Amino acid sequence: MKIILLFSGTILLILCGCKNENNQAEYFPNKVGNNWEYRVFDSISNKSESLIVSIIGNKIINDVNSSVWLLSYTNQTDTFFVHQSQDSLIFNSNRSAKRIYFIPFSVNQVWKESYFSSSNSKVIRTEDVKVYGGNFNETFVIERSIKGNNYSLYQKIYFKPNVGIIKLYTKEYNLGPVQTKTWELIKFNL
């Protein structure tokens, strides 16, 4: 269950976003109707499945207008509420801790998530990435690690401005076998 929440939180954090004043494409797409489809491979089940991420509406939560993100896996769904406050993207869910990311990304940018005993995220470089959904130039590569009691997570996130997550690699330990998952973008509609 924790892996789904961490994956879900990550996907939402990377995909969601803001609109600039010139009405150009959003750095992090965040409009109702936007959606992304991923091929997800799980090392424990040794299977691939489809994941569809859709922005399905807006909702006022604690006096803040938030976008509603629905993550549809083969056998379950998850929902996140996302809003922007200046340069911060804030993600809330009934099942996971609040997450905050800072935009726009830049190489060597670093941030921490204070609700874990040890965490670090860093934009390490840009590179060209090829996935099922196409070729993407100058994609940000973000490394994220979290360590806690009997828990560890390592992620490599490939993010393209104005598109979202292109690829995601996750390795997680949570009192069981180490699980790796890889997501690759198949298609998107913004």
N, C-alpha and C positions, 0 to 999 in steps of 0.2 A: 504494500500500500504506500509506504514512504517513497518508493522509487517513482510511482505514478505522480505523487504530489511534487517531487523534485523535478521530474521531467516536465510536468505540466507548468509548474512555476517558471522554469527556465524558458520554455517555449513562449509563454506569455510575456515574460520580461523582454525577450529579444524581439518579439513581433510587434508589440504595442507601441504607440507613439504619439507624436505631435505633428501638427500642421504648421508650416511656416507662414509668415505674414503675406508672402507673395502668391499664395494659393497654389504653390507647386506641389509635386508629389511629397507625401509625408516621409520623413526620415524613418519613423516606425509607423507603418500603416496601421490605422486605428479607426476605420469607418465601418459602420454597419453594412454588411454584405460582403466584406473582404473575407477570403478564405484561402487556405493552404492545404495541400494534401501531401503527406509524407509516406514513404516506405520505411517501416521500422523493423529492424532485426534485433531479436532478443536472444542472448547467449544461453539463458537457462531453458527456454522452451525450444531453442534451436529452430525458430520459425520467424517468418516475416509477416507483418500485418500492415494494414492501412490505418493512418491516423488523419482525421480531418479536423482542422482548427478553423472555427467560424466566429465572426463577430456578429452576434444575433440581436443586439439591442443596447439600450442604455437604461441605467437604473440609478436613482438617488440613494446613496448610502452615507449616513452620517452627514447629511447636507452637502454631499459632493456628487456631482454627476460622473458616473463611471460607465465605461463600456463593459458589456457582458460578453465574455469569451467562452465558447463551448468547445471542449476537446472531446471528440467522438472516436473512441477506440472500438475494436471489434466487439468487445463484451461489456463495455462500460463507458460512462461519460464523466467529465469533470467540468466545473465552472469556476471562472475567475472574474474579478471585478477590477478594472484597470482605469487609473486616471493619472493625469500629469499635473505636477505642481512645479512651475518654473522649469529647471533642468532635471527634475527627478521624475521617474516613472514609478508609480506605486501600485503594487499588486496585492490584492486581498482575496482570501478564500476562507470558507468556513472550515476547511480541513488542513490548512497549512499556515505557517507564519508569514507575516507581512514581508514583502521584498521591495527593495528600492534599487533602481539602477540610475545612472547619470548619463545624459545624452548631451550633445553628440559624442560618439566614441572617438578616441584618438590613440595612436600607438603609445605605449607605456603608461596609459591611464590605469590607475589602481583604485579599488574600493573594497570594503569589507561588509559582511553581514553580521551585525552585532548579536543576533540571537543564537549563534553557534559559538562554541568555545574557541574555535580557530577557523577562520575563513579568509580567503583571498581570491580576488578576481583581477585579472590583468589583461589588457589588450596587448598582445605580443607582437603582432605584425599585420600587414595586409598581404593577400595572395590571390591568385586566380584559382577558381574552383569550378570543377565540372561535375555535375550530378545529372540524374535522369531529367530534371526540369530545365536543363540548359547549362550554358557557360556563364560564369559571373566573374567579372574583373574587379580587382581591388576590394576583395571581401575581407572584413575585419576578422581576425582570429583571436578569440578570447579564451583564456584558460581560467578555469574556476576550480577551486578546491575547498572542501569543507571537512573538518575533522571534529568529532565529538566523542563522547563515551560510547564505545562499541559501534562506532559509525564512521565511515569515510566516503567521500564522493570526489571524483575527478571528472571534469567536463572540458571538452574542447568544442567551442561554439563558433560556427562560421556564419557571420552576419553581413548581409548586403543592404546598405541604406536604400530605402524606397522599395524594398522587396520583403526583407525579414530574414528568418533563419534559412540558410541554404543547406546546412549539414550540422549534425550534432552527434558527438561521441560521448558516452557516459560510462564510467566504471564506478560501481557502487558496492560497498560492503555494509551489511546491516544484520549482524548476528546470523549469517547464513552463508551460502556460497556467494562468491564474488559474481556480480551480474554486470554484463556490458550490454549496452544498447547503442545502435547506430541509426540515426534518422537521415534520410536524404529526401530533398524536395522533389516531388514528381510534377506538380503543377500548382499554379496559384492564380487567383482572380482578385484584382484590386480595383 
